[in-house]
Amino acid sequence: MTTVLVIGAGGVFGSRLCEGLLRHGFGVVVAGRSRARAEGVAGRLKAAFPNGQVEVAVLDTATLTPEQLTATGASIVADMAGPFQGAQPTTARAAIAAGLSYVDLADARDFVADFPALDEAARAAGVLALTGCSSTPALSNAVLDRLTEGWREVVSVEAAISPGARAPKGLSVMQAILSWMGRPVRVFEDGGWTTRQGWSGLYRRDFGAAGRRRVSLCETPDLDLFPARFAPRERALFLAGMEPGALHLEGWLLARLVGLFRFNPVPLAKLLLTLAKLQSASGSDQGAMRVQALGVDVQGRAARAVWRLVAEPGEGPVTPSLPALAAIRAIVAGQVQPGARACAGVLPLEAITDEMAPHGLATEAVVERGLYPRAIGPVFDGLPEALRALHETPGRSLWRGRAMTEGASGPLAALAARIVGFPKAQADCEAEVAIDADGDRSIWRRRIGGHGFASVLSRPREGGRVSERFGPLSMDLALTPEGGRLVYRVEGWRAGPIPLPRWLCPSTEAFEEVDAQGRFVFDVTINAPLLGRLVRYRGWLQRA
């Protein structure tokens, strides 16, 4: 029987790991500074697993020696305590010196980044030391490995975690969050490295059965590992949220105050933990995780792949322990080579999801194409290549060419055109369109003849239907392939969510096609009832 020494066995995640180890037939040594507390944890485990082997060891990680670890009789050390932010890998060093393999659930960016310094010693000892055997970076990277398998290009990657409102909240977790909240965080965004404030941004993400939730920038090892491992062209983010939503907004406000007044919020950890527990009665008790990749798949088509995990009430806290359990089983099976490294690209996704079976954890993976092919359907693939390229390029793309414009047909039409930003009449002018497509929507920023105007296309629906918003006004469009062309027709319009009278609805005469040079060609006329023509612009574009 393989025995595992679990440091922090009485904690939220350590207790779950002990249960998983005993379920798989491992022996467990419960380690702690207090014998009374360690024996209490061991007693509960023995009651739950009467046939399991559970021992107790009194250890203090601050003064830990290799000899103390050897004396426990364990062959693997699992460090489930924390926080790891700003800490040194003293336990890992002692384990390697004792000839024992080691795993931890560190989510501290600095700790994980420095961990490979132990690699030479681990190889010499013939043992494996893995850091980050948790939701981040182990699970998040395993998911992205599966989602992007065979892809030709990765444009952006993102992971987000949102625990349930009544999930156990430990002091070490609160201290870890406060250590970077409101502080500068280095992020790969807009194609390069920049600095943003921790817990900034109020994003809304769809967590499937757990609903839409607010999340903000979180500092984890994945902010380094995602760019290094997946080489995204544009962006790599890790986001986190708190339930209920009001608690998340309070965290966001605290981060703003920390950034403004530059104080250290860590001493407030106990007070904030108490306040968080008081608010836990409201909000969803489902835990959730979401991982997304945007890019070009193995067939050369734009793709957005989303993986979601939803944990039923009370089951969410088990998730971070499952990669550690899977890693320990892989070590015992001899499936991982000796050395010291982050647990990213080490475990296949199935090794972790197999450990979810005894728990109320549900996962799903959805792969979708871009907005236009989802709306138009299979006939989209029959369109000329130049049309497909412009409408299916994921992420940001820039298209330039030439155009001619015809202005408004009257003074009232000219006034309306000026408000929207439509160009005046020009016989020949520069044309530029910058598109930002994330799979859900496409933002088009046009500049024709020195005049800029923008619109947002979204809500792809069957029958070629999409919505295009110009400021507060939205048009419901039907996209119809006709003989190599893509024709646009207006079917209705709205001011915000309010439908407007159809007889006042602007109409379009618009199509796209390809010219003899293989270039994308557009021809758009927009008319308004009672006013006449607002604008006509036609020309060609090629990718810059």
Secondary structure, 3 states (H helix, E strand, C coil): CCEEEEECCCCHHHHHHHHHHHHCCCEEEEEECCHHHHHHHHHHHHHHCCCCCEEEEECCHHHCCHHHHHHCCCCEEEECCCCCCCCCCHHHHHHHHCCCEEEECCCCHHHHHHHHHHHHHHHHHCCEEEECCCHHHHHHHHHHHHHCCCCCEEEEEEEEEECCCCCCCCHHHHHHHHHHCCCEEEEEECCEEEEEECCCCCEEEECHHHCEEEEEECCCCHHHHHHHHHCCCCEEEEEECCCCHHHHHHHHHHHHHHHHHCCCCHHHHHHHHHHHHHHHHCCCCCEEEEEEEEEECCCCCEEEEEEEEEECCCCHHHCCHHHHHHHHHHHHCCCCCCEEEECCCCCCHHHHHHHHCCCCEEEEEEEECCHHHHHHCHHHHHCCHHHHHHHHCCEEEEEEEEEEEECCCCHHHHHHHHHHCCCCCEEEEEEEEEEEECCCEEEEEEEECCEEEEEEEEEEECCCEEEEEECCEEEEEEEEEECCEEEEEEEEEEECCEECCHHHCCEEEEEEEECCCCCEEEEEEEEECCCEEEEEEEEEEEEC
